Amino acid sequence: MHADVRVRVQARSKRPGIERRGDALLVRVAAPPVDGRANDAVCKAIAAAAGVPSSSVSVLRGHTARDKTVRVEGVAPEELERKLG
């Protein structure tokens, strides 16, 4: 069981957090978009919000882009939608 979610990343943010923007999530992270650090921060933030281990979250598409597709393992799409709001 897994859920895929569209994400827009804002790196180097002064106010990290997650919010719903239309049909995607806006994920703000303090990490810079260098050497995959922002991707790691995005995965950790989504994992914390979804209540799953960070190893259960991975970037499927858009590794070097602001718009990404992220997969969350171990949670149904409806449950993820409810948790991420």
C-alpha positions in Angstrom: 0.0 0.0 0.0 1.3 3.4 -0.9 0.3 6.9 -1.9 1.8 9.3 -4.4 1.5 13.0 -3.8 2.5 16.1 -5.9 4.8 18.5 -4.1 6.1 21.9 -4.8 9.3 22.6 -2.8 10.4 25.9 -1.4 14.0 25.5 -0.3 15.9 27.8 2.1 12.6 28.9 3.7 12.7 30.9 6.9 9.4 29.2 7.9 9.5 25.5 7.3 6.1 23.7 7.0 3.5 22.0 4.8 0.3 23.4 3.4 -2.2 22.5 0.7 -2.0 24.4 -2.5 -4.7 23.3 -4.9 -4.0 19.7 -5.8 -0.4 19.7 -4.6 1.4 20.3 -1.3 3.7 23.2 -0.8 6.6 22.0 1.4 8.9 24.7 2.8 12.3 23.4 4.1 15.2 25.3 5.5 17.7 23.1 3.6 19.4 24.4 0.4 18.7 22.6 -2.9 22.3 21.3 -3.0 23.4 17.6 -3.0 19.9 16.4 -2.4 19.6 18.1 1.0 16.3 19.7 0.2 14.9 16.4 -1.1 15.9 14.7 2.2 14.3 17.5 4.2 11.1 17.2 2.2 11.0 13.4 2.8 11.5 13.9 6.5 8.8 16.6 6.8 6.3 14.5 4.9 7.1 11.4 7.0 6.7 13.4 10.2 3.3 14.7 9.1 2.1 11.4 7.9 3.3 9.5 10.9 5.6 7.1 9.0 9.4 6.5 9.2 11.4 8.7 6.9 12.7 5.6 5.1 9.1 5.1 3.8 9.1 8.4 1.9 11.0 8.8 -1.4 11.1 11.2 -4.4 9.8 9.4 -7.5 10.1 12.2 -10.1 11.6 15.7 -10.1 14.8 15.1 -8.1 16.3 18.4 -9.4 13.0 20.3 -9.9 10.8 22.3 -7.6 7.8 20.2 -8.6 8.1 16.6 -7.5 6.2 13.4 -7.1 6.7 11.8 -3.7 5.8 8.3 -2.7 4.7 7.4 0.8 4.8 3.7 1.6 2.6 2.1 4.3 -0.3 4.5 4.1 -3.4 4.6 2.0 -4.1 7.6 -0.3 -7.2 8.6 1.7 -5.4 8.4 5.0 -2.5 10.4 3.7 -4.9 13.1 2.4 -6.5 13.3 5.8 -3.2 13.6 7.7 -1.7 16.1 5.4 -4.8 18.1 5.1 
